[in-house]
Amino acid sequence: MNIFLIALVAMGGLGLFFASVLAVASEKLKVKENPKVLAIVEALPGLNCGACGQAGCHDFAEKVVAQGSLDNFSCPPGGAEVQEEMAEILGVSAGVLVKKRAVVMCGGGKGLSVDRANYQGIKNCA
């Protein structure tokens, strides 16, 4: 019973020591983040889709705050209301949000390929 008690106290002491080291380290090594970045991340839809050209919403927010304006930046899924909210956070004008549309250009045709199957789906590419 004595050995069990010694082991219990030793492991409890080690656990308490390492927990306090981690608590102090987390406070000392905390990364301070720009509050504007956090506000813009909250305003974004949070899809992390990459439609804006960035890796995700947080990366997009960091780039917008670093530039200080919304020139060349927009969140297509968020639309105009998100653009307005981001402009309000940054203290700049939102500008005009130009809607984009995907255009598919057909490059093939019956003269350029050999029929290997009888396709019965949609007849155009767009």
C-alpha positions as protocol buffer text, in pm:
chain_id: "A"
residue {
  index: 1
  type: MET
  ca { x: 0 y: 0 z: 0 }
}
residue {
  index: 2
  type: ASN
  ca { x: 291 y: 231 z: 73 }
}
residue {
  index: 3
  type: ILE
  ca { x: 437 y: 194 z: -278 }
}
residue {
  index: 4
  type: PHE
  ca { x: 97 y: 267 z: -430 }
}
residue {
  index: 5
  type: LEU
  ca { x: 65 y: 588 z: -229 }
}
residue {
  index: 6
  type: ILE
  ca { x: 418 y: 701 z: -323 }
}
residue {
  index: 7
  type: ALA
  ca { x: 348 y: 637 z: -693 }
}
residue {
  index: 8
  type: LEU
  ca { x: 16 y: 821 z: -671 }
}
residue {
  index: 9
  type: VAL
  ca { x: 172 y: 1128 z: -508 }
}
residue {
  index: 10
  type: ALA
  ca { x: 468 y: 1126 z: -751 }
}
residue {
  index: 11
  type: MET
  ca { x: 247 y: 1104 z: -1061 }
}
residue {
  index: 12
  type: GLY
  ca { x: 7 y: 1365 z: -923 }
}
residue {
  index: 13
  type: GLY
  ca { x: 298 y: 1600 z: -853 }
}
residue {
  index: 14
  type: LEU
  ca { x: 441 y: 1549 z: -1202 }
}
residue {
  index: 15
  type: GLY
  ca { x: 98 y: 1608 z: -1356 }
}
residue {
  index: 16
  type: LEU
  ca { x: 52 y: 1927 z: -1157 }
}
residue {
  index: 17
  type: PHE
  ca { x: 401 y: 2050 z: -1251 }
}
residue {
  index: 18
  type: PHE
  ca { x: 358 y: 1988 z: -1623 }
}
residue {
  index: 19
  type: ALA
  ca { x: 7 y: 2137 z: -1623 }
}
residue {
  index: 20
  type: SER
  ca { x: 139 y: 2457 z: -1467 }
}
residue {
  index: 21
  type: VAL
  ca { x: 428 y: 2470 z: -1719 }
}
residue {
  index: 22
  type: LEU
  ca { x: 177 y: 2437 z: -2005 }
}
residue {
  index: 23
  type: ALA
  ca { x: -50 y: 2705 z: -1857 }
}
residue {
  index: 24
  type: VAL
  ca { x: 237 y: 2953 z: -1823 }
}
residue {
  index: 25
  type: ALA
  ca { x: 371 y: 2870 z: -2171 }
}
residue {
  index: 26
  type: SER
  ca { x: 29 y: 2917 z: -2332 }
}
residue {
  index: 27
  type: GLU
  ca { x: 2 y: 3267 z: -2185 }
}
residue {
  index: 28
  type: LYS
  ca { x: 360 y: 3369 z: -2267 }
}
residue {
  index: 29
  type: LEU
  ca { x: 356 y: 3230 z: -2623 }
}
residue {
  index: 30
  type: LYS
  ca { x: 4 y: 3345 z: -2713 }
}
residue {
  index: 31
  type: VAL
  ca { x: -19 y: 3491 z: -3063 }
}
residue {
  index: 32
  type: LYS
  ca { x: -186 y: 3832 z: -3065 }
}
residue {
  index: 33
  type: GLU
  ca { x: -417 y: 3857 z: -3365 }
}
residue {
  index: 34
  type: ASN
  ca { x: -541 y: 4175 z: -3529 }
}
residue {
  index: 35
  type: PRO
  ca { x: -902 y: 4237 z: -3416 }
}
residue {
  index: 36
  type: LYS
  ca { x: -993 y: 4354 z: -3768 }
}
residue {
  index: 37
  type: VAL
  ca { x: -894 y: 4012 z: -3905 }
}
residue {
  index: 38
  type: LEU
  ca { x: -1119 y: 3842 z: -3651 }
}
residue {
  index: 39
  type: ALA
  ca { x: -1406 y: 4080 z: -3731 }
}
residue {
  index: 40
  type: ILE
  ca { x: -1375 y: 4014 z: -4105 }
}
residue {
  index: 41
  type: VAL
  ca { x: -1360 y: 3637 z: -4048 }
}
residue {
  index: 42
  type: GLU
  ca { x: -1685 y: 3669 z: -3849 }
}
residue {
  index: 43
  type: ALA
  ca { x: -1844 y: 3869 z: -4133 }
}
residue {
  index: 44
  type: LEU
  ca { x: -1750 y: 3612 z: -4399 }
}
residue {
  index: 45
  type: PRO
  ca { x: -1976 y: 3312 z: -4467 }
}
residue {
  index: 46
  type: GLY
  ca { x: -1704 y: 3072 z: -4348 }
}
residue {
  index: 47
  type: LEU
  ca { x: -1722 y: 2835 z: -4643 }
}
residue {
  index: 48
  type: ASN
  ca { x: -1342 y: 2819 z: -4695 }
}
residue {
  index: 49
  type: CYS
  ca { x: -1423 y: 2756 z: -5062 }
}
residue {
  index: 50
  type: GLY
  ca { x: -1132 y: 2944 z: -5219 }
}
residue {
  index: 51
  type: ALA
  ca { x: -1359 y: 3127 z: -5466 }
}
residue {
  index: 52
  type: CYS
  ca { x: -1184 y: 3452 z: -5366 }
}
residue {
  index: 53
  type: GLY
  ca { x: -846 y: 3314 z: -5474 }
}
residue {
  index: 54
  type: GLN
  ca { x: -714 y: 3259 z: -5121 }
}
residue {
  index: 55
  type: ALA
  ca { x: -665 y: 2936 z: -4928 }
}
residue {
  index: 56
  type: GLY
  ca { x: -958 y: 3003 z: -4695 }
}
residue {
  index: 57
  type: CYS
  ca { x: -1159 y: 3270 z: -4516 }
}
residue {
  index: 58
  type: HIS
  ca { x: -892 y: 3344 z: -4254 }
}
residue {
  index: 59
  type: ASP
  ca { x: -621 y: 3383 z: -4519 }
}
residue {
  index: 60
  type: PHE
  ca { x: -855 y: 3611 z: -4717 }
}
residue {
  index: 61
  type: ALA
  ca { x: -918 y: 3826 z: -4408 }
}
residue {
  index: 62
  type: GLU
  ca { x: -544 y: 3857 z: -4337 }
}
residue {
  index: 63
  type: LYS
  ca { x: -472 y: 3969 z: -4695 }
}
residue {
  index: 64
  type: VAL
  ca { x: -757 y: 4224 z: -4692 }
}
residue {
  index: 65
  type: VAL
  ca { x: -642 y: 4377 z: -4361 }
}
residue {
  index: 66
  type: ALA
  ca { x: -277 y: 4381 z: -4475 }
}
residue {
  index: 67
  type: GLN
  ca { x: -376 y: 4570 z: -4793 }
}
residue {
  index: 68
  type: GLY
  ca { x: -614 y: 4798 z: -4604 }
}
residue {
  index: 69
  type: SER
  ca { x: -872 y: 4814 z: -4881 }
}
residue {
  index: 70
  type: LEU
  ca { x: -1108 y: 4592 z: -5076 }
}
residue {
  index: 71
  type: ASP
  ca { x: -948 y: 4663 z: -5415 }
}
residue {
  index: 72
  type: ASN
  ca { x: -901 y: 4332 z: -5599 }
}
residue {
  index: 73
  type: PHE
  ca { x: -1070 y: 4143 z: -5314 }
}
residue {
  index: 74
  type: SER
  ca { x: -1423 y: 4006 z: -5298 }
}
residue {
  index: 75
  type: CYS
  ca { x: -1606 y: 3711 z: -5148 }
}
residue {
  index: 76
  type: PRO
  ca { x: -1829 y: 3571 z: -5426 }
}
residue {
  index: 77
  type: PRO
  ca { x: -2045 y: 3350 z: -5197 }
}
residue {
  index: 78
  type: GLY
  ca { x: -2097 y: 3639 z: -4952 }
}
residue {
  index: 79
  type: GLY
  ca { x: -2210 y: 3888 z: -5213 }
}
residue {
  index: 80
  type: ALA
  ca { x: -2268 y: 4260 z: -5171 }
}
residue {
  index: 81
  type: GLU
  ca { x: -2383 y: 4249 z: -4808 }
}
residue {
  index: 82
  type: VAL
  ca { x: -2058 y: 4086 z: -4693 }
}
residue {
  index: 83
  type: GLN
  ca { x: -1862 y: 4333 z: -4906 }
}
residue {
  index: 84
  type: GLU
  ca { x: -2042 y: 4621 z: -4730 }
}
residue {
  index: 85
  type: GLU
  ca { x: -1977 y: 4474 z: -4387 }
}
residue {
  index: 86
  type: MET
  ca { x: -1606 y: 4428 z: -4462 }
}
residue {
  index: 87
  type: ALA
  ca { x: -1585 y: 4786 z: -4590 }
}
residue {
  index: 88
  type: GLU
  ca { x: -1745 y: 4911 z: -4269 }
}
residue {
  index: 89
  type: ILE
  ca { x: -1491 y: 4718 z: -4059 }
}
residue {
  index: 90
  type: LEU
  ca { x: -1198 y: 4855 z: -4262 }
}
residue {
  index: 91
  type: GLY
  ca { x: -1343 y: 5206 z: -4285 }
}
residue {
  index: 92
  type: VAL
  ca { x: -1325 y: 5220 z: -4666 }
}
residue {
  index: 93
  type: SER
  ca { x: -1582 y: 5225 z: -4946 }
}
residue {
  index: 94
  type: ALA
  ca { x: -1711 y: 4890 z: -5065 }
}
residue {
  index: 95
  type: GLY
  ca { x: -1696 y: 4974 z: -5434 }
}
residue {
  index: 96
  type: VAL
  ca { x: -1898 y: 4792 z: -5696 }
}
residue {
  index: 97
  type: LEU
  ca { x: -1916 y: 4415 z: -5677 }
}
residue {
  index: 98
  type: VAL
  ca { x: -1907 y: 4269 z: -6027 }
}
residue {
  index: 99
  type: LYS
  ca { x: -2087 y: 3937 z: -6055 }
}
residue {
  index: 100
  type: LYS
  ca { x: -1889 y: 3668 z: -6234 }
}
residue {
  index: 101
  type: ARG
  ca { x: -2024 y: 3390 z: -6446 }
}
residue {
  index: 102
  type: ALA
  ca { x: -1842 y: 3080 z: -6562 }
}
residue {
  index: 103
  type: VAL
  ca { x: -1818 y: 3037 z: -6938 }
}
residue {
  index: 104
  type: VAL
  ca { x: -1730 y: 2699 z: -7082 }
}
residue {
  index: 105
  type: MET
  ca { x: -1583 y: 2703 z: -7432 }
}
residue {
  index: 106
  type: CYS
  ca { x: -1636 y: 2388 z: -7636 }
}
residue {
  index: 107
  type: GLY
  ca { x: -1321 y: 2278 z: -7815 }
}
residue {
  index: 108
  type: GLY
  ca { x: -1435 y: 1953 z: -7969 }
}
residue {
  index: 109
  type: GLY
  ca { x: -1691 y: 1825 z: -8210 }
}
residue {
  index: 110
  type: LYS
  ca { x: -1782 y: 1527 z: -8424 }
}
residue {
  index: 111
  type: GLY
  ca { x: -1521 y: 1621 z: -8681 }
}
residue {
  index: 112
  type: LEU
  ca { x: -1237 y: 1603 z: -8427 }
}
residue {
  index: 113
  type: SER
  ca { x: -1314 y: 1272 z: -8259 }
}
residue {
  index: 114
  type: VAL
  ca { x: -1435 y: 921 z: -8322 }
}
residue {
  index: 115
  type: ASP
  ca { x: -1775 y: 810 z: -8189 }
}
residue {
  index: 116
  type: ARG
  ca { x: -1723 y: 541 z: -7924 }
}
residue {
  index: 117
  type: ALA
  ca { x: -2061 y: 573 z: -7752 }
}
residue {
  index: 118
  type: ASN
  ca { x: -2408 y: 711 z: -7811 }
}
residue {
  index: 119
  type: TYR
  ca { x: -2426 y: 1019 z: -7581 }
}
residue {
  index: 120
  type: GLN
  ca { x: -2780 y: 1112 z: -7478 }
}
residue {
  index: 121
  type: GLY
  ca { x: -2716 y: 1396 z: -7231 }
}
residue {
  index: 122
  type: ILE
  ca { x: -2711 y: 1776 z: -7255 }
}
residue {
  index: 123
  type: LYS
  ca { x: -2628 y: 1894 z: -7605 }
}
residue {
  index: 124
  type: ASN
  ca { x: -2429 y: 2213 z: -7528 }
}
residue {
  index: 125
  type: CYS
  ca { x: -2132 y: 2292 z: -7302 }
}
residue {
  index: 126
  type: ALA
  ca { x: -2265 y: 2602 z: -7126 }
}
